[in-house]
Amino acid sequence: MIYEDLLAFWLAFLIWEFLPPSLEISLSPFVIGSLFIGKELLFLYLLLYLRRRFFFSLGHLPSLIDKLLLMFVFLLFILDLSFFGFKKFLSGYYFGATGALLWFAHYYILSKLTLYPLTVRYLRIIAGLLFPFFLLLVLDETLEYLSIDFRGRFFLLLFIILLISPYIIIKIWPVRRMTKGFLYELITAFLEKLRLRFRDYLVLPSIGPKFYTAGVLGFLPPFRYLFFSSSLLEILNEREVLGVVAHEAGHLKRKHGLILLVVLLSFPLLLLNFFYFISLILHLFFEDRDSLVKFLKGTNAIYFEVAIGLGLLLLSLLFFRYIFAFFLRSLEREADLFALYVLKDPEPLISALQKIGEVTGQLFRKSWHHYGLWERISYIKYATAYPQAIRKHSLRFRKLLLLWLFLNLLPLGIFLSLEVGLWRKLLQFLFS
């Protein structure tokens, strides 16, 4: 669930950034206000209905209903930005992006609190992961407010936030340090062999019946932490814990954090190509700029704007569900194969995955971002019998990553190489 929550806010931010500013609507303030209140009441009624219909009887939403609700939340957010004029209003003020995301949060968090048995600990974990993102936005807009601008400002801030965010996150998370003892020394000795250093090992308290996880926070050793959920440590023996640690070490040794950042940054490139494609279509339908401007200022322009918003949403869902998910699964598989390579024994990680699957009841359940546990176990066994699969997977995955980046950069390069004319004027008009 944590993956979905973080991606939802990232997607909301990109929709805010790329959706054109709101155009004039020829409706009275009373009508617009009535529609706005009706929309909020409809959303609240829908949540209460779903809670009564599914939550009280099943304890959770069916998967299809959950996905449809998420799409409905984004649709409401797009309507707020476009039809109700939030993008036009907030764009005139500093910290508008922060305000937009806080408004999105009122939909998202309200739906989660109403339809899911969330704990305060879980909310602290989500808050810790989201806080650096909001901090980045606030710092960037603060520098803009102070008229401090220079080339690469955003990426410098991004680097600083990525550097210090692990320390910020653990101050918000409900964590404790791992007690020094046999397991602590065993993990330290194993990581020293791999030449990996961490600032500390942390233990997260249980926040739900299926919260059996481990992970790495941070890139550089002074700001890097290895964490485990307490429930995971309770069911695994020392060898199985080392299997999990070897998997997490694989993420670091194979530079998965950097790869994941590159994949995420490829999404704005995809959206830019989308807008260049829209501009091409508009160029084909309108003979000159005046007729285009007349259309964009007309009474039906709001439908065009909402259509762009829906196109953004569809493209975003396709990217995260298939492209981003593919790379996430590939990274997980490579980390599994790294663990097999360094341990020379498939049993520790296989046993750990088997125990997690049995205790959570998810052994044979598929996962869009990690592969299913049984799929992972099966591939580890396959790679044990055919060791060449380890290198083959890494080469294939990196070739596909380069191909994806090339497919995003090529159309963008073609568009940017065109003569300055309608393309640039149109984009300036859409985003002014």
Secondary structure by P-SEA (a helix, b strand, c coil): caaaaaaaaaaaaaaaacccccccccccaaaaaaaaaaaaaaaaaaaaaaaaccccccccccaaaaaaaaaaaaaaaaaaaccccaaaaaaaccaaaaaaaaaaaaaaaaaaaacccccaaaaaaaaaaaaaaaaaaaaaaaaaaacccccaaaaaaaaaaaacaaaaaaaacccccccccaaaaaaaaaaaaacccccbbbbbcccccccccccccccccccbbbbbbaaaaacccaaaaaaaaaaaaaaaaaaaaaaaaaaaaaaaaaaaaaaaaaaaaaaaacccaaaaaaaaaccaaaaaaaaaaaaaaaaaaaaaacaaaaaaaaaaaaaaaaaaaaaccccaaaaaaaaaaaaaccccccccccccaaaaaaaaaaaaaccaaaaaaaaaaaaaaaaaaaaaaaaaaaaaaccccaaaaaaaaaac
